[in-house]
Amino acid sequence: MHMKRPDFSRLLSLLRVRALPSGLEVSDQVLRLAYRAGKEWTGVSVVLAPGVMERGEVKDRAALASALRALRAKVPALKHKGKKMNVVVSLDSAGVYTQSFTLPKLAGEELKKAIDLNVQMSSPDDIDKSYFGTRVLAEDIANNRLEVSAAFVPRRIVDALAETLFNEGFVALRVESRAISLVRMVRSVVLSSVDMVRPYLIVDLDNEGIDFLVMKNGEMYFEYPMPWRGVADVKGQIPIAQFDSALSMGLRQMFNFYRQHWQESLAGILVIAPAFTDETVRVVRDASGGVPVIPIMLSSPPTEWLVALGAGMHDGGHDNGKGEIDLSGEAAADRYHEERIIDLLGFWSVVMPSALALLIATLALASSFLGGMVSQAAALPVGNPATSQKVIALAASSTVFNNEVALVGAAQANADTSHMILDVLDTIAASSSVMVSRVTLQGQNAPIFLSGTAATETDIVQFKNLVQENRNFGTVNLPLSGIQPAGSAYSFSMTFPLAPNAFRTPR
């Protein structure tokens, strides 16, 4: 049974500590990262060597990891080795299969069952080997039916990519197809110039090839990618005549497909072509059959950054109530929720010491003030009963405040120790490829309980030895029964005490 994960999104949003995601476009040729620098968007990119990625699948993990490190080096906020960045990953659409279908207007459990059945029938592969997502695109009131979109991607593609990203400091909050990211950005940049309710054909040229998309109601309904490798000649070249022929053929296929599935006529053809712009627009106009052709010409942001920016414009939540298609899978979702908890702990690790310091300063000033009042009162004649009562009251108040100052100081010391313990354990875990899932601190004299997961038993033993070698901790108890297989990894639990005078001197 899969237990529901705790979701701290609402709390983090209320506390204004939720980190907005960046957009990461992953294609076979390039990595593009669009992120916020203050209130402005900025972007960095790294060109991938041939063979690192193929149709969205990682073929050379070491080379991809090296490219991700080079990408991190270009982002000032990621200069710290332990800093992580939350990203919405836009995956090369060649690895994603998209299918739209219609259903009678249903609701609740009946709608879920109908969608599940259509997903089973639409899946291009064994459904157990795929991650998939669905989205209700629109309600056709006249015909009393719903239009639904489903997307599928092989699990191996997402798992390998998400793991490599995480190891290099990028947390994949969501994984979606390049087409969905592009349509999201198109909605933003052309919203004022076209009627989004009407259907449009998008013709997009990029480094990977030509992408044909059907957009209706501002949603992506269908995608037909035409990679350059299918257009190039035997020498890998694409003569203009061959480019024109391939583009015209793709348009005819799209027009035929559209007429077979939708009755409403196209409102226009949106052309996105950073290169061969004039030639592309000319060919599209010749083949359009009178449908208006609308070139999307952008200087800011540059056209080639539309996909990465579109991914970054997503709010990043795994359950945002909008039904957005998410192909990240269980492992990425687990990492997402763990990072949310870390965000929450990180927030309080900053706020609590500051709040305690402010409280100590306030109490110290109050104590000083009351101490001065007591001294003044002590200098007065003691024969006056009213004066004596005031002296007694002020002395009592001063004692209470001094005690409170001492208590707050002790609380701050304990809080600082807890943060130092967690920091040390997090550093040790990162160096031994262990993921800590739970740490229980019961008190200065009580043992610390820790549990987590690792890819191998060797990683767990290495982690145990590193904890044992740290002078702030005592003897580690890691029973063999505490190491258990957990799918393709291992879970473990251990206990160990704090050493005498732990964290009393600088580490």
ZIFEN-V783366 format. One record per helix or strand. SS is the DSSP state (H for helix, E for strand). FROM is the first residue (numbers start at 1). TO is the last residue. Records with the same first field share a line. If there is no record, write none. Layout:
BEGIN
SS: FROM-TO + FROM-TO
END
This chain:
BEGIN
H: 9-14 + 61-73 + 76-78 + 93-95 + 108-122 + 127-129 + 155-167 + 178-189 + 228-230 + 240-261 + 277-287 + 303-312 + 329-378 + 385-431 + 457-469 + 480-482
E: 22-26 + 30-37 + 40-47 + 53-54 + 57-58 + 85-91 + 97-104 + 130-140 + 145-154 + 170-177 + 200-205 + 209-216 + 219-227 + 268-273 + 293-295 + 434-440 + 448-454 + 473-477 + 484-486 + 489-498
END
